[in-house]
Amino acid sequence: MKLLILLTLFTTQLLAQFDSDLFQATDEDFQVGGDIFSDFNEDLDSSQIMEDERFYRYGRFYTVNIGLGHTTFRGNRGLAYEDEFIFTNPSYHLAITSFNNFQTAFILGLQFSSHNAYIDTHTVGHSTTPIGAIETRFFRPFFGFKYYIDTTNLGTAVTYSNPHLIGRIEYWYQTNKFPNRPELSRESGGGLGTGLGFGLEFPMEIKKTYIGLEFLYHLVNYFDKDTVDYAKITDEDNLGLDDNGEPLESKYGFDDLGGASISMMITLNFNW
């Protein structure tokens, strides 16, 4: 009987020791030196912190852009309006840029340009007396995004030019005046547009002053883009005689005033 009791106690102790060793070995097998997900997050956080520190030390935060340029048109609007030289009738530019990091920035600004056309022939909307001069003013606020291309592996000249892509949403507010026809009321209206293009910025003083160049292609929904007032009079119109008793006719005309716009700006950029 004593032998049976001793054998039972020995067996129980042996099984208990085996279970303890089994669970201990299992726990050790799962100890791989840390949490792989925590380690991964720590690497990302460290990399982001280093990038933020580099941006705060070497980057630009805000920029004020002041500039002059030239705005021209394509399509029928380009044919109707005189394409004057930049210093004769310049476009004006004022904007503020806010940088998120080295590569992305938002821009908010205004542009103004004036243009002239001269239609010295009878048209559908002005059959008895030609409209003469048309003075057009465009006032366009805009909001946009800039993406600066990573030039780390490119040459020094490319790196210092700071090439970037530009996308903008614009509102083109337009006013038309007719100085040769004072009896006609001024026309005004607006339309949405988009601008896409690219730019360069050359440092005069790193982080402080830059010379900028911008080239944009604009698609605009002008309020008068579908007008037929300046369309050519045809024989089928049969509009009668002019002030001199001659049959009304047109030397030329424009079926509409649609057409894209192209702008080129030279800016002086002040940074802080």
VOPAGU-2260 file (C-alpha; in pm, 1 decimal, decimal comma):
REM VOPAGU-2260
SITE   aa  ch    i         X         Y         Z
SITE  MET   A    0       0,0       0,0       0,0
SITE  LYS   A    1     282,3     242,0      88,4
SITE  LEU   A    2     453,1     154,8    -237,6
SITE  LEU   A    3     136,1     239,1    -433,8
SITE  ILE   A    4     104,5     574,7    -257,5
SITE  LEU   A    5     469,7     661,5    -329,8
SITE  LEU   A    6     432,5     561,5    -693,5
SITE  THR   A    7     120,0     780,1    -731,8
SITE  LEU   A    8     293,0    1083,7    -578,5
SITE  PHE   A    9     598,5    1038,2    -802,5
SITE  THR   A   10     381,7    1010,8   -1115,6
SITE  THR   A   11     180,2    1322,1   -1023,1
SITE  GLN   A   12     496,2    1528,4    -962,8
SITE  LEU   A   13     646,4    1410,0   -1290,6
SITE  LEU   A   14     335,9    1507,8   -1490,2
SITE  ALA   A   15     322,8    1849,3   -1321,9
SITE  GLN   A   16     688,3    1913,2   -1409,1
SITE  PHE   A   17     626,2    1807,5   -1771,8
SITE  ASP   A   18     326,9    2042,7   -1808,3
SITE  SER   A   19     530,7    2331,0   -1665,1
SITE  ASP   A   20     816,6    2269,7   -1909,3
SITE  LEU   A   21     574,0    2242,4   -2201,1
SITE  PHE   A   22     405,1    2578,4   -2138,1
SITE  GLN   A   23     736,5    2746,5   -2068,9
SITE  ALA   A   24     878,6    2622,6   -2398,6
SITE  THR   A   25     567,3    2737,1   -2583,5
SITE  ASP   A   26     593,0    3088,1   -2441,1
SITE  GLU   A   27     961,1    3111,0   -2532,6
SITE  ASP   A   28     886,4    3001,1   -2889,6
SITE  PHE   A   29     662,9    3305,7   -2933,7
SITE  GLN   A   30     921,4    3547,7   -2799,8
SITE  VAL   A   31    1073,0    3683,6   -3127,4
SITE  GLY   A   32    1243,6    3988,1   -2984,3
SITE  GLY   A   33     953,0    4234,1   -2997,2
SITE  ASP   A   34     631,2    4328,1   -3179,6
SITE  ILE   A   35     700,6    4345,5   -3554,4
SITE  PHE   A   36     410,7    4587,5   -3604,3
SITE  SER   A   37     542,1    4823,0   -3336,1
SITE  ASP   A   38     889,6    4805,7   -3487,8
SITE  PHE   A   39     747,4    4891,6   -3831,7
SITE  ASN   A   40     552,7    5189,5   -3695,3
SITE  GLU   A   41     860,0    5311,3   -3509,7
SITE  ASP   A   42    1058,4    5308,6   -3836,7
SITE  LEU   A   43     786,8    5505,8   -4013,8
SITE  ASP   A   44     760,7    5757,7   -3731,6
SITE  SER   A   45    1136,7    5808,9   -3723,3
SITE  SER   A   46    1150,8    5859,5   -4099,8
SITE  GLN   A   47     863,8    6110,3   -4089,8
SITE  ILE   A   48    1022,3    6299,7   -3801,5
SITE  MET   A   49    1351,4    6324,1   -3990,6
SITE  GLU   A   50    1170,3    6448,8   -4302,5
SITE  ASP   A   51     975,7    6708,9   -4099,9
SITE  GLU   A   52    1294,6    6829,2   -3933,0
SITE  ARG   A   53    1464,0    6862,7   -4271,5
SITE  PHE   A   54    1166,0    7058,9   -4408,3
SITE  TYR   A   55    1155,7    7295,4   -4107,8
SITE  ARG   A   56    1527,6    7358,2   -4148,1
SITE  TYR   A   57    1562,2    7391,6   -4525,6
SITE  GLY   A   58    1210,3    7433,3   -4666,8
SITE  ARG   A   59     990,8    7729,0   -4752,7
SITE  PHE   A   60     661,9    7783,3   -4568,5
SITE  TYR   A   61     487,4    8074,3   -4744,6
SITE  THR   A   62     551,9    8269,6   -5063,5
SITE  VAL   A   63     413,4    8595,8   -5199,1
SITE  ASN   A   64     422,0    8605,6   -5581,1
SITE  ILE   A   65     408,8    8937,3   -5769,0
SITE  GLY   A   66     436,6    8929,1   -6145,8
SITE  LEU   A   67     372,4    9049,9   -6497,9
SITE  GLY   A   68     295,0    8843,4   -6802,9
SITE  HIS   A   69     104,9    8793,5   -7121,6
SITE  THR   A   70    -234,9    8636,6   -7192,1
SITE  THR   A   71    -332,0    8529,7   -7541,1
SITE  PHE   A   72    -619,8    8334,5   -7695,6
SITE  ARG   A   73    -682,3    8055,5   -7941,2
SITE  GLY   A   74    -979,3    7990,8   -8169,5
SITE  ASN   A   75   -1216,3    8265,9   -8279,9
SITE  ARG   A   76   -1142,1    8473,3   -7971,4
SITE  GLY   A   77    -778,0    8469,9   -8067,5
SITE  LEU   A   78    -866,7    8586,3   -8419,4
SITE  ALA   A   79   -1089,6    8865,8   -8292,2
SITE  TYR   A   80    -860,3    9010,0   -8024,5
SITE  GLU   A   81    -533,9    9184,5   -8100,6
SITE  ASP   A   82    -235,3    8997,4   -7957,5
SITE  GLU   A   83     -50,0    9288,2   -7801,5
SITE  PHE   A   84     304,1    9269,0   -7669,2
SITE  ILE   A   85     361,6    9199,4   -7299,7
SITE  PHE   A   86     491,7    9549,0   -7217,1
SITE  THR   A   87     216,0    9720,2   -7420,1
SITE  ASN   A   88     -74,5    9555,6   -7242,6
SITE  PRO   A   89      54,5    9323,4   -6967,0
SITE  SER   A   90    -130,2    9080,4   -6743,7
SITE  TYR   A   91     -89,0    9124,0   -6367,5
SITE  HIS   A   92     -40,1    8849,1   -6111,5
SITE  LEU   A   93     -63,5    8840,1   -5729,5
SITE  ALA   A   94     -72,6    8517,9   -5526,7
SITE  ILE   A   95      14,2    8351,8   -5196,6
SITE  THR   A   96     158,7    7999,8   -5184,6
SITE  SER   A   97     147,2    7774,8   -4877,9
SITE  PHE   A   98     389,1    7478,0   -4870,4
SITE  ASN   A   99     291,2    7148,7   -4708,1
SITE  ASN   A  100     633,8    6990,5   -4761,3
SITE  PHE   A  101     913,8    6997,8   -5018,1
SITE  GLN   A  102     689,8    6871,4   -5299,4
SITE  THR   A  103     333,5    6998,2   -5249,3
SITE  ALA   A  104     186,2    7345,1   -5207,1
SITE  PHE   A  105    -145,4    7527,1   -5241,1
SITE  ILE   A  106    -180,3    7861,7   -5416,1
SITE  LEU   A  107    -446,6    8132,8   -5389,6
SITE  GLY   A  108    -434,4    8440,6   -5610,2
SITE  LEU   A  109    -567,8    8694,8   -5858,8
SITE  GLN   A  110    -484,5    8782,1   -6218,2
SITE  PHE   A  111    -595,4    9071,2   -6436,9
SITE  SER   A  112    -560,7    9124,5   -6810,4
SITE  SER   A  113    -707,2    9359,6   -7071,1
SITE  HIS   A  114    -757,9    9297,7   -7442,6
SITE  ASN   A  115    -877,1    9489,7   -7745,8
SITE  ALA   A  116   -1061,6    9399,3   -8062,4
SITE  TYR   A  117   -1170,2    9616,8   -8354,8
SITE  ILE   A  118   -1452,0    9501,0   -8580,9
SITE  ASP   A  119   -1498,1    9750,0   -8865,8
SITE  THR   A  120   -1754,5    9555,5   -9067,3
SITE  HIS   A  121   -2127,2    9490,1   -9047,6
SITE  THR   A  122   -2217,2    9181,4   -8846,7
SITE  VAL   A  123   -2538,6    9000,6   -8756,6
SITE  GLY   A  124   -2572,4    9178,6   -8421,1
SITE  HIS   A  125   -2467,7    9519,9   -8558,0
SITE  SER   A  126   -2599,1    9526,8   -8910,0
SITE  THR   A  127   -2649,7    9898,7   -8957,2
SITE  THR   A  128   -2337,3   10032,6   -8783,7
SITE  PRO   A  129   -2017,4    9833,4   -8718,6
SITE  ILE   A  130   -1940,5    9780,7   -8352,1
SITE  GLY   A  131   -1588,6    9927,4   -8380,4
SITE  ALA   A  132   -1357,9    9887,2   -8081,4
SITE  ILE   A  133   -1422,9    9634,9   -7805,9
SITE  GLU   A  134   -1232,1    9674,4   -7479,8
SITE  THR   A  135   -1236,6    9359,6   -7267,6
SITE  ARG   A  136   -1113,2    9320,6   -6910,0
SITE  PHE   A  137   -1064,7    8985,2   -6736,8
SITE  PHE   A  138   -1043,9    8966,5   -6358,3
SITE  ARG   A  139    -977,9    8610,5   -6247,6
SITE  PRO   A  140    -937,9    8479,7   -5892,3
SITE  PHE   A  141    -802,2    8126,1   -5868,6
SITE  PHE   A  142    -716,3    7844,6   -5630,8
SITE  GLY   A  143    -461,5    7581,8   -5725,8
SITE  PHE   A  144    -213,4    7310,4   -5641,5
SITE  LYS   A  145     158,9    7283,7   -5714,9
SITE  TYR   A  146     361,0    6965,1   -5726,8
SITE  TYR   A  147     739,2    7007,7   -5719,7
SITE  ILE   A  148     920,5    6730,0   -5904,8
SITE  ASP   A  149    1181,3    6534,5   -5708,3
SITE  THR   A  150    1515,0    6630,7   -5865,2
SITE  THR   A  151    1740,0    6441,9   -5622,0
SITE  ASN   A  152    1900,8    6230,0   -5893,0
SITE  LEU   A  153    1906,8    6501,4   -6160,0
SITE  GLY   A  154    2170,1    6761,1   -6246,7
SITE  THR   A  155    2243,7    7072,3   -6044,8
SITE  ALA   A  156    2092,2    7305,9   -6304,9
SITE  VAL   A  157    1762,4    7116,8   -6301,9
SITE  THR   A  158    1759,2    7101,8   -5922,0
SITE  TYR   A  159    1810,5    7477,0   -5888,4
SITE  SER   A  160    1529,5    7551,0   -6136,2
SITE  ASN   A  161    1269,6    7387,8   -5904,3
SITE  PRO   A  162    1043,9    7247,4   -6180,8
SITE  HIS   A  163     682,0    7196,3   -6078,6
SITE  LEU   A  164     339,9    7113,5   -6219,4
SITE  ILE   A  165      42,9    7347,0   -6169,9
SITE  GLY   A  166    -331,4    7287,1   -6165,5
SITE  ARG   A  167    -587,2    7562,8   -6097,3
SITE  ILE   A  168    -959,8    7627,2   -6070,8
SITE  GLU   A  169   -1040,4    7980,4   -6191,2
SITE  TYR   A  170   -1330,9    8220,7   -6226,4
SITE  TRP   A  171   -1302,5    8454,1   -6525,5
SITE  TYR   A  172   -1508,4    8768,5   -6464,8
SITE  GLN   A  173   -1532,0    8958,4   -6793,9
SITE  THR   A  174   -1635,4    9315,7   -6883,4
SITE  ASN   A  175   -1685,1    9444,9   -7241,2
SITE  LYS   A  176   -1694,2    9816,4   -7327,0
SITE  PHE   A  177   -1768,8    9974,4   -7667,4
SITE  PRO   A  178   -1598,6   10317,0   -7688,7
SITE  ASN   A  179   -1712,0   10380,0   -8050,0
SITE  ARG   A  180   -2075,3   10304,8   -7963,0
SITE  PRO   A  181   -2151,1   10501,5   -7641,1
SITE  GLU   A  182   -2520,8   10420,2   -7674,7
SITE  LEU   A  183   -2446,0   10054,3   -7604,1
SITE  SER   A  184   -2444,1    9935,1   -7244,5
SITE  ARG   A  185   -2144,5    9766,0   -7092,2
SITE  GLU   A  186   -2157,5    9383,9   -7094,1
SITE  SER   A  187   -2036,7    9176,5   -6802,4
SITE  GLY   A  188   -2047,8    8819,4   -6686,3
SITE  GLY   A  189   -1834,4    8534,9   -6566,3
SITE  GLY   A  190   -1751,8    8171,0   -6619,2
SITE  LEU   A  191   -1550,0    7893,2   -6461,4
SITE  GLY   A  192   -1220,3    7780,0   -6605,5
SITE  THR   A  193    -929,7    7548,7   -6540,5
SITE  GLY   A  194    -559,1    7608,4   -6585,5
SITE  LEU   A  195    -295,1    7338,5   -6632,8
SITE  GLY   A  196      75,1    7387,6   -6689,0
SITE  PHE   A  197     419,7    7397,6   -6535,2
SITE  GLY   A  198     659,7    7641,0   -6375,6
SITE  LEU   A  199    1021,8    7703,7   -6281,9
SITE  GLU   A  200    1170,7    7894,8   -5988,2
SITE  PHE   A  201    1529,7    8016,8   -5989,8
SITE  PRO   A  202    1678,4    8121,3   -5653,4
SITE  MET   A  203    1828,8    8465,3   -5614,5
SITE  GLU   A  204    1877,9    8400,9   -5242,7
SITE  ILE   A  205    1805,4    8052,1   -5110,7
SITE  LYS   A  206    1480,4    8031,7   -4908,2
SITE  LYS   A  207    1422,5    8407,1   -4946,5
SITE  THR   A  208    1388,1    8535,4   -5304,0
SITE  TYR   A  209    1317,4    8354,4   -5630,8
SITE  ILE   A  210    1241,2    8443,5   -5992,4
SITE  GLY   A  211     950,9    8237,8   -6121,1
SITE  LEU   A  212     823,4    8144,5   -6468,1
SITE  GLU   A  213     476,2    7998,9   -6526,5
SITE  PHE   A  214     316,6    7863,9   -6843,7
SITE  LEU   A  215     -53,0    7770,6   -6828,4
SITE  TYR   A  216    -315,2    7648,9   -7074,3
SITE  HIS   A  217    -668,2    7758,7   -6978,8
SITE  LEU   A  218   -1005,7    7616,0   -7076,8
SITE  VAL   A  219   -1271,3    7876,6   -6999,3
SITE  ASN   A  220   -1649,6    7890,5   -7020,4
SITE  TYR   A  221   -1670,1    8259,2   -7122,4
SITE  PHE   A  222   -2015,3    8406,1   -7071,9
SITE  ASP   A  223   -2022,1    8531,1   -7435,1
SITE  LYS   A  224   -1846,4    8236,8   -7599,3
SITE  ASP   A  225   -2159,1    8136,2   -7795,8
SITE  THR   A  226   -2256,1    8485,1   -7916,2
SITE  VAL   A  227   -2346,2    8531,2   -8283,9
SITE  ASP   A  228   -2347,4    8912,7   -8268,6
SITE  TYR   A  229   -2017,8    8923,0   -8458,0
SITE  ALA   A  230   -2105,9    8658,1   -8716,8
SITE  LYS   A  231   -2069,2    8737,3   -9085,5
SITE  ILE   A  232   -2382,1    8847,4   -9271,7
SITE  THR   A  233   -2463,9    8615,3   -9559,1
SITE  ASP   A  234   -2685,5    8664,8   -9865,0
SITE  GLU   A  235   -2952,8    8454,2   -9699,9
SITE  ASP   A  236   -2981,0    8700,9   -9411,4
SITE  ASN   A  237   -3117,9    8972,7   -9645,4
SITE  LEU   A  238   -3084,2    9249,1   -9383,9
SITE  GLY   A  239   -3147,8    9538,9   -9623,7
SITE  LEU   A  240   -2933,8    9848,8   -9687,0
SITE  ASP   A  241   -2674,9   10027,6   -9479,5
SITE  ASP   A  242   -2664,3   10400,5   -9397,9
SITE  ASN   A  243   -2525,7   10475,4   -9745,5
SITE  GLY   A  244   -2799,4   10284,2   -9922,4
SITE  GLU   A  245   -2568,3    9993,3  -10007,3
SITE  PRO   A  246   -2666,4    9630,3   -9949,1
SITE  LEU   A  247   -2545,8    9513,1   -9611,4
SITE  GLU   A  248   -2250,1    9282,4   -9631,9
SITE  SER   A  249   -1970,6    9158,2   -9410,9
SITE  LYS   A  250   -1604,0    9152,1   -9493,1
SITE  TYR   A  251   -1548,7    8894,3   -9218,4
SITE  GLY   A  252   -1711,1    8763,3   -8903,2
SITE  PHE   A  253   -1690,8    8525,9   -8608,8
SITE  ASP   A  254   -1955,7    8260,1   -8554,4
SITE  ASP   A  255   -1869,2    8254,1   -8184,2
SITE  LEU   A  256   -1603,7    8378,9   -7942,5
SITE  GLY   A  257   -1486,4    8044,6   -7811,6
SITE  GLY   A  258   -1125,2    7945,7   -7768,4
SITE  ALA   A  259    -873,5    7843,6   -7508,3
SITE  SER   A  260    -632,1    8084,4   -7341,7
SITE  ILE   A  261    -257,2    8068,7   -7280,6
SITE  SER   A  262     -81,6    8269,6   -7009,5
SITE  MET   A  263     287,2    8325,1   -6941,2
SITE  MET   A  264     397,8    8494,9   -6617,8
SITE  ILE   A  265     726,9    8619,9   -6477,0
SITE  THR   A  266     706,0    8652,2   -6099,5
SITE  LEU   A  267     919,2    8776,9   -5812,7
SITE  ASN   A  268     869,8    8541,4   -5516,6
SITE  PHE   A  269     932,8    8644,0   -5156,9
SITE  ASN   A  270     959,1    8350,9   -4913,4
SITE  TRP   A  271     964,7    8298,1   -4540,9
